[in-house]
Amino acid sequence: MSEDEKVSTNSTNIRIPRDRIGALVGREGKTKSEIEEISGCKLDIDSQQGDVLIISGGVTDALKIVSTAEVVKAIGRGFSPERAIYLYNDGYQLVVISLREFAHKGSNRINEIKGRIIGRQGKTRQIVEDITDCFVCVYGDTVSIIGDYISMRYALQAVQMIIEGKKQRTVYTFLESRAKELKAERISEAFR
């Protein structure tokens, strides 16, 4: 848990970038209302600081508070609300990777990594998303992934390969070779 998150038994505080507050609130408050309806929690948003207090709606279980915190964090990391809401589904998770750890020599390296993950006209990101059924978002100095725990392994491995400087074609080949394996794991999981 980061210092931007504070949790108690009936509330959680998350700080997101101020430029993402509009996405969290939505047009005429629609997104905020939808999140509150799904979760049973109340969102108290400080648009000046970027603080979002998630308050239990009384009978809301702790898992809903945690899931709502993940949804808010995902929106803060650049995901659309429609994609972030997938985190309410069983087995879905959010992984945020700081690119600063991999860019030893400043922001030019970060921009290079971001560009490689996105690819020309978004091709690389799209291929990773299509094959793994995960969502990938590059925002600020981070790359974030939303997906179920089976698909997440493959998406993380592909992103790691890109960060390490592997050629995109190598990453595409890796993903294509693992597509059948991924499908088999999903089928196997469905019958458990």
Secondary structure as GFF3:
##gff-version 3
##sequence-region A 1 192
A	DSSP	beta_strand	5	7	.	.	.	ID=ss1
A	DSSP	beta_strand	11	15	.	.	.	ID=ss2
A	DSSP	three_ten_helix	18	20	.	.	.	ID=ss3
A	DSSP	alpha_helix	21	25	.	.	.	ID=ss4
A	DSSP	three_ten_helix	27	29	.	.	.	ID=ss5
A	DSSP	alpha_helix	30	39	.	.	.	ID=ss6
A	DSSP	beta_strand	42	46	.	.	.	ID=ss7
A	DSSP	beta_strand	51	55	.	.	.	ID=ss8
A	DSSP	alpha_helix	62	76	.	.	.	ID=ss9
A	DSSP	alpha_helix	81	84	.	.	.	ID=ss10
A	DSSP	three_ten_helix	85	88	.	.	.	ID=ss11
A	DSSP	beta_strand	92	98	.	.	.	ID=ss12
A	DSSP	three_ten_helix	99	101	.	.	.	ID=ss13
A	DSSP	alpha_helix	107	118	.	.	.	ID=ss14
A	DSSP	three_ten_helix	120	122	.	.	.	ID=ss15
A	DSSP	alpha_helix	123	132	.	.	.	ID=ss16
A	DSSP	beta_strand	135	139	.	.	.	ID=ss17
A	DSSP	beta_strand	142	148	.	.	.	ID=ss18
A	DSSP	alpha_helix	149	163	.	.	.	ID=ss19
A	DSSP	alpha_helix	168	190	.	.	.	ID=ss20
###
